[in-house]
Amino acid sequence: MPQKVKRHLGLDSDRSWIIVSEVNEIDWSDPGIIPVSNAKWEYGFVPAALATALRDAILNRMTQKNLQITRRK
């Protein structure tokens, strides 16, 4: 993940990866989805070009039937 994006999202400077061969499927009503601290939710946006590249890579893997989807309960 680009350092500039990591800084924007408030992440540390260690190397990070986005794995496009695996995705999690969750239900937003899942009780395990909770605020990170003090009832505060963390949201962030990645640049459109990065989001598009990620979407395209995941869709390509879906088309090739080479995407691991893990259903989280």
C-alpha positions as CSV (number, residue, x, y, z in Angstrom):
1,M,0.0,0.0,0.0
2,P,1.4,3.4,-0.9
3,Q,2.9,5.3,2.1
4,K,0.9,8.4,1.2
5,V,-2.4,6.5,1.4
6,K,-1.3,4.9,4.7
7,R,-0.6,8.3,6.2
8,H,-3.9,9.6,5.0
9,L,-5.6,6.6,6.7
10,G,-3.7,7.1,9.9
11,L,-1.8,3.8,9.5
12,D,1.8,3.1,10.6
13,S,4.8,3.3,8.3
14,D,5.5,-0.4,8.2
15,R,5.0,-2.2,4.9
16,S,1.4,-3.2,4.2
17,W,-0.2,-5.3,1.5
18,I,-3.7,-5.6,0.1
19,I,-4.4,-9.2,-0.8
20,V,-6.7,-9.3,-3.8
21,S,-6.8,-13.1,-4.0
22,E,-8.8,-13.4,-0.7
23,V,-11.9,-11.5,0.5
24,N,-14.2,-11.7,3.5
25,E,-17.9,-11.7,3.2
26,I,-19.6,-10.3,6.3
27,D,-23.1,-9.2,7.4
28,W,-23.0,-5.6,8.6
29,S,-25.4,-6.5,11.4
30,D,-22.7,-8.9,12.7
31,P,-22.3,-8.2,16.4
32,G,-18.5,-8.6,15.9
33,I,-18.4,-5.3,13.9
34,I,-17.8,-2.8,16.7
35,P,-16.3,0.6,17.1
36,V,-12.5,0.6,17.5
37,S,-12.5,2.6,20.7
38,N,-14.8,4.8,22.8
39,A,-17.7,4.2,20.4
40,K,-15.7,5.7,17.6
41,W,-15.9,4.2,14.1
42,E,-12.9,4.5,11.8
43,Y,-13.6,5.2,8.1
44,G,-11.2,6.1,5.4
45,F,-11.2,6.4,1.7
46,V,-8.4,5.3,-0.7
47,P,-7.8,7.3,-3.9
48,A,-10.1,6.4,-6.8
49,A,-7.3,5.0,-8.9
50,L,-6.3,2.6,-6.1
51,A,-9.9,1.6,-5.4
52,T,-10.5,0.9,-9.1
53,A,-7.3,-1.1,-9.4
54,L,-8.3,-3.2,-6.4
55,R,-11.9,-3.7,-7.7
56,D,-10.6,-4.7,-11.1
57,A,-8.1,-7.2,-9.6
58,I,-10.8,-8.8,-7.5
59,L,-13.3,-9.0,-10.3
60,N,-10.6,-10.5,-12.5
61,R,-10.0,-13.2,-9.9
62,M,-13.7,-13.8,-9.7
63,T,-14.0,-14.2,-13.4
64,Q,-11.1,-16.7,-13.4
65,K,-12.7,-18.5,-10.4
66,N,-9.5,-17.9,-8.6
67,L,-10.8,-15.9,-5.6
68,Q,-11.1,-17.3,-2.1
69,I,-14.2,-16.0,-0.3
70,T,-14.5,-16.6,3.4
71,R,-17.9,-16.1,4.9
72,R,-17.5,-14.5,8.4
73,K,-20.3,-15.1,10.8
